[in-house]
Amino acid sequence: MRRIGGPALEPANPEKSGLRIISRYIILAKKHRGIMALPRYWIIVASLEHVMLGVAGGFAQAGHGKRSGLARMHAGDRIIYYSPRKVYGEDEPLHSFTALGEISDEEIVQVEMSPDFKPFRRKVKYLRTGVVKIEPLINDLDFIRNKKSWGYAFRFGLIEIQKPDFDRIEKAFENEG
């Protein structure tokens, strides 16, 4: 069972299916006495340079290394990186999706990059990298409400999106080669 659009798709007759909707993201399967978390879909904003460090190391980092955004993610969630620039702090724009992957486990680790910078990270299995320009996709992406000021959608650095938008971007990666 997967969530498409808003809340999880509920079975037509939950009692007969043995499922009970607990929340928007969690379903209790009575027959198996287990809990299934539905995958969620995320966009993380980072420079291409930082994305490639994560790809090489098999990790994701969001919000300048803060833990809170990563804590919202779970194993099986899918992520896409959007890179507004090639290099953090420089002016050369990129405006592209640059990597796509899946969160590997539930562990969040903190690493020491320097005495003053100890970012949190999650393991990611990266499935695709490339440069997929955003401009041709803007009109088809529902999470971008204002198509003229589309950059505003990325201002928080971590965005939960719906599966149809994720699928559109993933297809654009596939078409890139």
N, C-alpha and C positions, 0 to 999 in steps of 0.2 A: 504494500500500500504506500503510495507516494502522495505528497502534498503538491497540488498544482494550484496556482493562484493564491487565494487567501488561506483559510483554515484547511486542515486535512480533509480529504475526501472521505466522507463517512459511508460505511456500507449501507445499502438500502434497508437492511434489517439487521442491526448490530447484534441482537440477541441470538439469532440463528448463526451468525458468523463467528460467535465466540469472542468478539472484540468489544471493548468499551473505550470510548474516547475519554481520556483523562484531561488533556489540555490540547491546545492547538498543535502541539508537537509530539505528544506522547500517547501511545495507545497501549492499553493493557490487554494482552491476549490471555483470556481465562483458561483456555484449553492447555496452553503450554506454560502457564504461570510465569510468563516472561514479559518484559517490557521492550518494545521496539521504539527507537527514536527515529522519527522521519528525518531525512536529510534536509539541511537548510543550505541556502546559497548566499554567498558573500562576495563583495568586492572590497579589496584592500587597496588603498592608494599609497604608492611609493614610487620613487624614481627608478628608472630602468637599472641603474647601477646597483641599487639596494635589492631590487628583485632578483638580479642575477646572483648576488651573494647568497640569497635564500635558496635559489634553485640549486646552486653548487653545493650548499650545505644540507639540503633537504629539510628546510625549516621555513616557517612563516613568522613574521614579526609585524605587528600593527601598532599604529598610534605612537610612534617613536619609542617602541619597546614597552608600552604599558600592558599590564596584565588583563585589565578589564575587558577589552575587546576580544582577546583570545579566549577568555573564560566563557564567552557566549557561544563559542563553537564546540562541536563534538565530533568524535570519530565518524567518518562517513560524510561529513559536510563537505561541500565543494566550494572552492575559492577561485576567484579570478583577480589578478592584479591589474590595476589601471595605473599607468605611469604618465603623469602630466609633463614630466621632464626626463631628460636622459640622465642628468646628474643633479642630485639634491643641492639646492642653493645656487644653481646656475640658471641662466636665462633661456637656454635653448629648449624650446618646447618639443614634446613628443606626441602628446594627446593620443595614446594608444593603450590597448590591452596587451599585456606582455607575457603573462604566464597563467596557466590554469592547472589546478591540482585538487587533491582530496586530502582532508585531515586524516592522519594515520592512526592516532590513538587519543586517549583522554589526558595524557600527561602534558603539563605546562612546565617548562624548565626556565630557570633564570641563569644567564651566563654573564660573566664579567668581561666586558670589552675593555674597560679601563676602570680605575677606582671610582670615577664619577658616573659611569654609564654601565648599568647592569640590566639589559633588556630581557623581557620574557619572550619565549618562543614555543612553537608547537611543531611537531614533525609533520611533514607534508610529502605525499607522493606526487611529484609533478608529472603531468600527463602531456602538456604542450607548452612550448615557449614560442615566441615570435613577436612580430609587431603588427597588430591589427588596429588600424586607424579607427577612431571612434566616429568621425564625421559621417561616413555612409550609414552608420547604424542608429544615429540619434533619433530619427523619426520613428523607428521601430521598437525602441526601448521604453517600456512603460514606467520604469523607475525614474526616468528623466521627464518630469512633468512640464517644465518650462523649456521648450525646444530652442528658444533664442538664447537663454542664459543657462545652457546645459551644464556648464562647469560647476554651477551652484550645487548640483546633486552630489558632488564629491567632497564637499567642504568638511565633512566630519572625519574622513579618512577610513571609515569602515561602514559599509552599507549592506544591509540585508536586502536581497532582491528575490524575486519570485522565479520559479523554475523556467517559465517561458522566456524570460529575459536571459537567464543563464544559457539556455539552449541556443538562443540566437547568437550569442557571443561565441559559444563553443563551435557552432557551425561556421562562423566567420574564421575561426582559427583553422578549421579543417580545410576551408577554401583557400587559405593562404599557402597551403602546401604542406 
